[in-house]
Amino acid sequence: MELSDVIPWGRTADEYERMFLLSRTDDLPTHRFLGVADGPASFNAEWTAAGGRVTSVDPLYALPGAGIVARYAAVRGQVAAALTANPGAYAWGPAPARFPNVPALLRRRDTAMAAFAADFDAGRAAGRYVTGGLPALPLPADAADVALVSHYLFLYSRQVDGPAHVAAVEELLRVAPEVRIFPLLTLAGEVSPHVDTVVGHARRRGWGVSVKQVDYEVQRDGNQMMVISRRGGG
Ligand SMILES: C[S@@+](CC[C@H](N)C(=O)[O-])C[C@H]1O[C@@H](n2cnc3c(N)ncnc32)[C@H](O)[C@@H]1O
């Protein structure tokens, strides 16, 4: 798949905390997090500033910071137009679990982009932003305690097929004992056909797999997160 097929659209740490049921009190001080397909999200910047340990991996990081900002600026208008043209596809509502309207959502994306851009050069030098991507991550086994994948797997189900999802989960569980994926919906707002493929594979491998309801919904009905653990259970 071409990198240009995937939009550099970043979420904030508050959104990651909601999508992935993360607690600043319990999880931030205790776990090493790996954000795969993190793009211009500000989770790494914000949690690092708060004392957390986060590494982000994305092919986008091959670009200089200014190039990532430019790519975001280039797609922002198109995405805003698509959001405005399809209001029924989104769960508009009161913050913080939802967005009240398109301008509020765009302001949040701008906030994430600005925090990411301010952190990117220093974070790359420190090894917190690593150029790479699925299906082969440039990291050793058990480099993290929890891998997070926001808005890439399942969402891009047309571009990333079922076998690629299985390969991605195998690779994610090589570098961390637990992976969390949000959302389970495709870009068209339907439950991804690869959800059953991944659940079936996880069960055959003896991994724990569960789907959790979360208090965050932007795509309508997009409020579920999958947890897969090689420790079993679930
Ligand atoms: C929609 S953005 C999501 C950004 C961030 N996770 C968030 O939710 O705010 C999708 C990201 O997937 C990245 N991507 C594309 N191909 C990838 C691959 N093979 N492996 C990992 N990430 C990839 C893109 O560069 C882009 O930054």
The ligand as an SDF file (V2000), in Angstrom:
LIG
                    3D

 27 29  0  0  0  0  0  0  0  0999 V2000
   -4.8890    7.9570   10.1760 C   0  0  0  0  0  0  0  0  0  0  0  0
   -3.1990    8.0030   10.7020 S   0  0  0  0  0  0  0  0  0  0  0  0
   -3.3980    7.6150   12.4020 C   0  0  0  0  0  0  0  0  0  0  0  0
   -2.4240    8.3790   13.2820 C   0  0  0  0  0  0  0  0  0  0  0  0
   -2.5210    8.0980   14.7700 C   0  0  0  0  0  0  0  0  0  0  0  0
   -2.3870    6.6880   15.0670 N   0  0  0  0  0  0  0  0  0  0  0  0
   -3.8050    8.6100   15.3550 C   0  0  0  0  0  0  0  0  0  0  0  0
   -4.7630    7.8450   15.4800 O   0  0  0  0  0  0  0  0  0  0  0  0
   -3.8710    9.7820   15.6750 O   0  0  0  0  0  0  0  0  0  0  0  0
   -2.6030    6.4900    9.9980 C   0  0  0  0  0  0  0  0  0  0  0  0
   -1.0930    6.3520   10.0260 C   0  0  0  0  0  0  0  0  0  0  0  0
   -0.7250    5.0610    9.4970 O   0  0  0  0  0  0  0  0  0  0  0  0
    0.5760    5.1980    8.9840 C   0  0  0  0  0  0  0  0  0  0  0  0
    0.9560    4.0260    8.1570 N   0  0  0  0  0  0  0  0  0  0  0  0
    0.7960    3.8340    6.8290 C   0  0  0  0  0  0  0  0  0  0  0  0
    1.2970    2.6400    6.4610 N   0  0  0  0  0  0  0  0  0  0  0  0
    1.7870    2.0640    7.5890 C   0  0  0  0  0  0  0  0  0  0  0  0
    2.4420    0.8180    7.8800 C   0  0  0  0  0  0  0  0  0  0  0  0
    2.6870   -0.0940    6.9160 N   0  0  0  0  0  0  0  0  0  0  0  0
    2.8150    0.5560    9.1470 N   0  0  0  0  0  0  0  0  0  0  0  0
    2.5710    1.4510   10.1380 C   0  0  0  0  0  0  0  0  0  0  0  0
    1.9590    2.6420    9.9190 N   0  0  0  0  0  0  0  0  0  0  0  0
    1.5680    2.9360    8.6720 C   0  0  0  0  0  0  0  0  0  0  0  0
    0.4940    6.5060    8.2220 C   0  0  0  0  0  0  0  0  0  0  0  0
    1.7710    7.0400    7.9240 O   0  0  0  0  0  0  0  0  0  0  0  0
   -0.3270    7.3660    9.1720 C   0  0  0  0  0  0  0  0  0  0  0  0
    0.4890    8.1610    9.9930 O   0  0  0  0  0  0  0  0  0  0  0  0
  1  2  1  0
  2  3  1  0
  2 10  1  0
  3  4  1  0
  4  5  1  0
  5  6  1  0
  5  7  1  0
  7  8  2  0
  7  9  1  0
 10 11  1  0
 11 12  1  0
 11 26  1  0
 12 13  1  0
 13 14  1  0
 13 24  1  0
 14 15  1  0
 14 23  1  0
 15 16  2  0
 16 17  1  0
 17 18  1  0
 17 23  2  0
 18 19  1  0
 18 20  2  0
 20 21  1  0
 21 22  2  0
 22 23  1  0
 24 25  1  0
 24 26  1  0
 26 27  1  0
M  CHG  2   2   1   9  -1
M  END
$$$$
